[in-house]
Amino acid sequence: MHPRLAELLDYLDAARARVLGEAARLPRDRWGIRPEPDRWSVAEVVWHLQRVERGIAKVIAQRVGEARASGHPTESDTASMMHALDGRHVADRTVPIVAPPRVSPPESVDPADVEVQLEQSRALLRAAIADADGLALGSITHPHPMLGEINLYQWILFVGQHEARHAGQIAEAAQAAVAAH
């Protein structure tokens, strides 16, 4: 695996471990408790994360397929991409962001299903990243609804920063559910 992708995958693994660690503070049978009527439960946040990740896996797979078909160059740069979204405030929860309907949880989310769905979405993303290995992903772009045109390294980094953002939200939802018990 190219060093840039290996570093990003390590970051994704750390962000996922934090999400699951925060969620584990609450028994799964309480994942459906909303901290407030207008705030998502742990199950709803996890559902959102897998839905976003599935969409990003599809974007990466599509753009990589197009790039391979057109003879896109291989990657020669090994500089870190960990700061590629600096200043974009993805993980900053003081900046409110409202999720669009296509990635907002449905009215009924089964806590028993969402963790499996999260594992499946990560497998899809890992497969798309593995297929991208070797390509110069910094010159393959796709528009993000809020960040504008970003490259595929930034899309991968976004997944980790997005999960870091929501790990804090999961911690708050879990704490509120524990306090309500």
C-alpha positions as CSV (number, residue, x, y, z in Angstrom):
1,M,0.0,0.0,0.0
2,H,1.3,3.5,-0.9
3,P,2.5,5.4,2.2
4,R,-0.1,8.1,1.8
5,L,-2.9,5.6,1.8
6,A,-1.4,3.6,4.6
7,E,-1.2,6.7,6.8
8,L,-4.8,7.6,6.0
9,L,-6.0,4.1,6.7
10,D,-4.3,4.2,10.1
11,Y,-6.1,7.5,10.8
12,L,-9.5,5.9,9.7
13,D,-8.9,3.0,12.1
14,A,-8.1,5.3,15.0
15,A,-11.2,7.4,14.3
16,R,-13.4,4.3,14.1
17,A,-11.9,3.0,17.3
18,R,-12.9,6.2,19.0
19,V,-16.5,6.1,17.6
20,L,-16.9,2.5,18.8
21,G,-15.3,3.2,22.1
22,E,-17.7,6.1,22.8
23,A,-20.6,4.0,21.7
24,A,-19.6,1.2,23.9
25,R,-20.1,3.4,27.0
26,L,-23.8,2.7,26.5
27,P,-25.4,-0.7,26.4
28,R,-26.6,-1.4,22.9
29,D,-30.2,-1.7,24.0
30,R,-30.0,2.0,24.9
31,W,-28.5,3.2,21.7
32,G,-31.9,4.4,20.5
33,I,-32.3,6.9,23.2
34,R,-32.2,10.5,22.0
35,P,-30.5,13.0,24.3
36,E,-33.1,15.6,23.3
37,P,-36.0,15.3,20.9
38,D,-34.1,17.2,18.2
39,R,-30.7,15.4,18.7
40,W,-29.7,12.1,17.3
41,S,-29.3,8.9,19.3
42,V,-26.1,6.8,19.3
43,A,-27.8,4.5,16.8
44,E,-28.8,7.4,14.5
45,V,-25.3,8.8,14.5
46,V,-23.9,5.4,13.7
47,W,-26.4,5.0,10.9
48,H,-25.4,8.4,9.5
49,L,-21.7,7.4,9.6
50,Q,-22.2,4.3,7.6
51,R,-24.5,6.0,5.1
52,V,-21.9,8.8,4.5
53,E,-19.1,6.2,4.3
54,R,-21.0,4.1,1.7
55,G,-21.5,7.1,-0.4
56,I,-17.8,8.1,-0.3
57,A,-16.8,4.5,-1.1
58,K,-18.9,4.7,-4.2
59,V,-17.4,8.1,-5.2
60,I,-13.9,6.8,-4.8
61,A,-14.6,3.6,-6.7
62,Q,-16.3,5.5,-9.5
63,R,-13.6,8.1,-9.9
64,V,-10.8,5.5,-9.6
65,G,-12.4,3.3,-12.2
66,E,-12.6,6.3,-14.6
67,A,-9.0,7.3,-13.8
68,R,-7.7,3.8,-14.4
69,A,-9.6,3.6,-17.7
70,S,-8.1,6.9,-18.8
71,G,-4.5,5.9,-17.9
72,H,-4.2,8.2,-14.9
73,P,-0.6,8.5,-13.7
74,T,0.8,6.6,-10.7
75,E,1.6,8.3,-7.4
76,S,5.2,9.4,-6.8
77,D,4.7,11.8,-3.9
78,T,4.9,10.4,-0.4
79,A,4.3,13.6,1.6
80,S,1.6,13.3,4.3
81,M,-2.0,14.2,3.4
82,M,-3.0,14.5,7.1
83,H,-3.3,18.3,6.8
84,A,-5.0,18.3,3.5
85,L,-8.3,19.6,5.1
86,D,-6.8,22.0,7.6
87,G,-8.9,25.1,7.9
88,R,-12.0,23.3,6.7
89,H,-13.3,22.7,10.3
90,V,-14.7,19.2,9.5
91,A,-14.2,17.9,13.0
92,D,-15.0,21.2,14.7
93,R,-18.4,20.7,16.4
94,T,-18.7,24.4,17.3
95,V,-19.5,24.9,13.7
96,P,-23.1,23.5,13.3
97,I,-23.8,21.4,10.2
98,V,-27.2,20.0,9.2
99,A,-27.0,16.7,7.4
100,P,-28.8,16.6,4.1
101,P,-31.8,14.3,4.0
102,R,-30.0,11.6,2.0
103,V,-27.6,11.0,4.9
104,S,-30.0,11.7,7.7
105,P,-31.3,8.7,9.7
106,P,-34.8,7.4,9.0
107,E,-37.4,7.6,11.7
108,S,-36.7,4.1,12.9
109,V,-33.1,2.9,13.3
110,D,-32.5,-0.6,14.7
111,P,-29.5,-0.4,17.1
112,A,-28.8,-4.1,16.5
113,D,-28.2,-3.5,12.7
114,V,-26.2,-0.3,12.7
115,E,-22.9,-1.7,13.9
116,V,-23.0,-4.4,11.2
117,Q,-23.8,-1.7,8.7
118,L,-20.9,0.3,9.9
119,E,-18.5,-2.7,9.4
120,Q,-19.9,-3.2,6.0
121,S,-19.4,0.4,4.9
122,R,-15.8,0.3,6.1
123,A,-15.2,-2.9,4.1
124,L,-16.6,-1.1,1.0
125,L,-14.3,1.9,1.7
126,R,-11.3,-0.3,2.2
127,A,-12.0,-2.1,-1.1
128,A,-12.2,1.2,-2.9
129,I,-9.0,2.5,-1.4
130,A,-7.2,-0.8,-2.2
131,D,-8.3,-0.4,-5.8
132,A,-7.0,3.1,-5.8
133,D,-3.6,2.1,-4.5
134,G,-0.8,3.4,-6.8
135,L,-2.8,6.2,-8.5
136,A,-2.0,9.8,-8.0
137,L,-5.2,10.6,-6.1
138,G,-4.3,14.2,-5.5
139,S,-5.2,15.0,-9.1
140,I,-8.5,13.1,-9.1
141,T,-11.3,15.3,-7.7
142,H,-14.9,15.2,-7.0
143,P,-17.2,17.9,-5.5
144,H,-18.1,17.7,-1.9
145,P,-21.5,19.3,-1.0
146,M,-19.9,21.6,1.6
147,L,-16.2,21.6,0.9
148,G,-16.4,22.1,-2.8
149,E,-14.0,20.3,-5.2
150,I,-11.6,18.1,-3.2
151,N,-9.3,15.3,-4.2
152,L,-9.6,11.6,-3.3
153,Y,-7.0,11.8,-0.6
154,Q,-9.1,14.6,1.0
155,W,-12.2,12.4,0.6
156,I,-10.5,9.6,2.5
157,L,-9.3,12.1,5.2
158,F,-12.8,13.5,5.4
159,V,-14.2,10.1,6.5
160,G,-11.9,10.1,9.5
161,Q,-12.5,13.7,10.4
162,H,-16.2,13.2,10.0
163,E,-16.1,10.3,12.4
164,A,-14.0,12.3,14.8
165,R,-16.7,15.0,14.8
166,H,-19.4,12.5,15.5
167,A,-17.4,10.6,18.1
168,G,-18.0,13.7,20.3
169,Q,-21.7,13.6,19.5
170,I,-21.9,9.9,20.4
171,A,-20.2,10.6,23.7
172,E,-22.7,13.3,24.5
173,A,-25.7,11.1,23.5
174,A,-24.3,8.2,25.5
175,Q,-23.8,10.4,28.5
176,A,-27.3,11.8,28.3
177,A,-28.8,8.3,28.0
178,V,-26.8,7.0,31.0
179,A,-27.9,10.1,33.0
180,A,-31.6,9.4,32.0
181,H,-31.4,5.9,33.4
